[in-house]
Amino acid sequence: MRTSFFAPETLTAETIKKDVRALADDTLKVARQQVVDPTLEAARRASLYARDAVEDTRKRLSKQVSLAERYANAQYDQTARWVVTHPVKSVGIALVVGIVISNLLGNSKR
């Protein structure tokens, strides 16, 4: 006599619980291996890449700010030397610029 897989004597609530638990554990294990672990690894790599990109950008910006600061200081020094060398011209230029700005602002209010 052949015994069927679904024979009543082998099919009990306990065997069904064990089979369902085993199936759930196997499903979780496969999901972790196929989905969760690769996703976590991709997120870790993306985080490292973003951190490196931010650090590179910070270094570049710091260098550019330093260059701009040096350029601004050089221009200030050059302008200060010119003003000291040509005081009458400096006053004349300042007067003309003041009149132009005054006229521009006066016209914009009308």
Steps between C-alpha positions, in 0.01 A plus 500: 500500500634847400500777752387835366670823598163626609416195705300603808731320738803713395318830462464660842483855626853470637646384167319781320635754754854365455469509121363856504777612738764337281351662190489842670859464622617396152308791344656748742845354439465528121348849524789610721757354261335618180352837602603636838874426495557634145292809579697569818829455310384739226395756763839467673684555169277798418567648844877466453478651152294794627740555790796505259319737265417739785860494622633570148253785454593647839870494409436662160281772651752568773772540239282733289407713803868527591587611146215753495608639836858545379375669180273735697783593736732570206236719333438689825872561546535617139204737535629636831841570345336677204283716730805599707696577184216700333290661775347776284392259228354270767282778640389599150408141408313455828309825438401397145393151612294654782323737258423216255360277773299789642347572158423133441328465835321830453362391163389160629282658773292700252 
